[in-house]
Amino acid sequence: MKNDRFILDLFLGELRSNCGIIKSAFNADADASMFENVARSLKSSAKLVGFVELASLFAFLEDFFAQKNLFVDCDSNAHECVKILEEISALAPDEIESGIDCRAERIMSIVSTPLLRRLTVDVQPKKITDENVERPNIDVSMKELFVVEVSKQIEFVLNTLVELENDYHSKSKLEALMRASHSIKGASRAVGLDSIVELTHQMENCFSASLNDKISLNENSVDVFFKCADFILELCKNGFSEINVLRRNSLLKAMQDIENSKNTNAVIVSSNKKENVNLKLATVHEASYVRIAIENINSIMALAAEGLIENRKFECFKDLLSTIKQEHEQISNRLEEAINMLDVSVVESSAMSRIEIVSRALREQTLALRNTIDAFSDYARKNVLLSSKLYREVLESRMRPFSDLAQRFPKMVRDFSRSLSKKISFEISGATASIDRDILEKLDAPLTHILRNACDHGIELPDERIAKNKNEVGKITIKAAHSAGMFLLTISDDGNGIDVEKVKAKILARKLVPEEILEQMQEDEIFEFLFLPAFTTKEHVTEISGRGVGLDVVQTMLREVGGSVSVESQLGKGCTLTLKLPITRSVLKSLLVVVDSQPYAFALSSVYRTLMVARSDVKTDERGTYFLLDKKRINLVDTAKILGFEGLQGWGENIYVVVIAGRGKFWGFAVESLPSEAELVVRSLNTSLGKIACVSSAALGADGLPILIVDIDDILIHASRLYLKNTLAKSDDEATTNKEHSAKILIVDDSATVREVERKILENNGYEVDTAVDGVDGWNLVRLSKYDLVVSDIDMPRMTGFELTEKIRKLYPNLPIVIVSYKDRREDEQRGLLAGANAYLTKKSFQDNTFVQTISKLI
């Protein structure tokens, strides 16, 4: 498997996406069982691909997490293990094997060391456990509030220090820094952190002395303040569980030297070049806040959304009443006509009088009905407005200004510029623009990578910029704004820009596409490759960038939240990345479509274009069915077939198409119709349903009927598979024949790599394959579809392979089940066969024909 580029890319993606998860396991409140499952899944993937050394690391972590009392930095080997995995994940697929060889000694050192179970003794924490480490005992009831307050103040200190570097004598900045230091000191005193009180008191003294012109600050002294603020921020992140006394004392001594006007070069190494990082960050109005659990907010939002939907039904009821009123008026009019046609001389006066009374009563009732409908319409309108207002207010409670995230970027850019000996002016505008809290948190890592690339790849060294007749100070800007119901984030720099020829050379070197196809691609299509895993044009890896991880992280995050990214670049002039994100994940601006007479919704942010394509413009070649749009090849697929329906009964004269860009291509999804656009209130699917293919969530339409929301990333994967099979190009007779002769198999495994390997093996042998991510997902699919055989792993979250086998066997006594596991133990095999499995194989069976032969015999 090591030579299979597709499998290597898949394994690397799985490793990268899980490294952060494993790293978070060292938090005090981490759930050990979840991380044990992650390590076990990655171990299976590593073994399957053939990286035995990595598998041994995952086995070490699996054992580590199995010991649930190991979450307080008690084993440095576990941290070293995670560090090695992060280093490996940053490599290109063809560099993994050599990367493992280079780290073989470190790996052996870890896996050969037995885990020591930590003794758990219930003792009161001591104030000082040794001379170098202080472990404070903060009141639990005050700790969370204290950490939040100090973190906020420290972020302010860091940003203000960045601004202070432009004018060391700024009275307003010094006053603000002095007040912030005083606030931190007061909060620290309230919880009994005397060591931090002393540190911030000394910082306050320095700012006060400078404010009163007793000392003069410079680059070195400000560096000390930065280090002090970073130190306190790190303490906030670990909850002030441990304070490095030596580091604190070193910072305290450095600031005492500043106050006494002594040289601080012993503490901070002087830089020959002073960078210039400016900040233009809008001031956000301070408001009072109440802490509410996110579950409560979500419940309130769900109720408000339901109330809004129900109130909108008033409009339908009003229309019904209006129809009744119209019929009533028609009856009244016909009666009037009938009366006018009567011969008054023939009709008795008493009868005529009664007819007129009935007619008058009917007119009065019609008028009363009209007035009632008008009153009801007014009531319904006010009710809908009130419900809408309530929903908007609840929705607003989930929104946070972009400045909550952006406030730490100036310091980060300053650090990057200093380490790279560059001069950078950094500006942020639109910081008050709000976005959903969940999306804002997910933006942290992508924006960090983009800014890192801009500093390292984009902005040139001062000498280079001067040689190009540029200002020696490079410029990076971030602009945030709301536009057409979306959150737009533009990151620009005036540096080198992207060299398209270098990108092309890298694409050819990695053999991603043939040269003849590459030459036909437009610039925006070529830039799509920048977002592939491990893709980088940097020749040398540095501490800042060059590993090809950054933009892959950006793309992954955008897919997760339903966003998109575009790249514009001019060689030698700069580069601009535009991120288009939904403002909230609770309400989705969507394009409604009809597929097999069922309503579905595509996120508008993912839609490139909608159009009607003439049947005559659709072409077919050896690569599949397609049409051209703006000189781009659009691969055409039948959405109904992807979603599991029979598909369109032949193409009509015109085809409704939704165009989406993804996976390095443009895809056209053929649908029955495109009714409209709509704002949908997103509702999560019940977890007991498992993962439904190509569906991410659901919503209720204005008529109260359910609408399934398409999972863009998933449907692109399914489209790619369908297209490779040329399913769309086959006739209905061909499809029926294939269906009769092709057995359908379900693969259930929590490892993406293992699932893909099994799928490829089976599809290469002519089988139709579906996949499930765990036992619960597999159990749901077994009941929803008809399968000829099920292949299952053993160790999976939510439901094990043994449990799944028992459930299937009770409901489908004759359905063949094959258990495939790395556990080559007799007791596991016996348990699997007792549960009802027809065969028990190890994953070594992939290396020969045992796996395929066993399945062939059972079907």
Order of alpha helices (4+ residues) and beta strands (2+ residues): alpha-alpha-alpha-alpha-alpha-alpha-beta-alpha-alpha-alpha-alpha-beta-alpha-alpha-alpha-beta-alpha-alpha-beta-beta-alpha-alpha-alpha-beta-beta-alpha-alpha-alpha-alpha-beta-beta-beta-beta-beta-beta-beta-beta-alpha-beta-beta-beta-beta-beta-alpha-alpha-beta-alpha-beta-alpha-beta-alpha-beta-alpha-beta-alpha
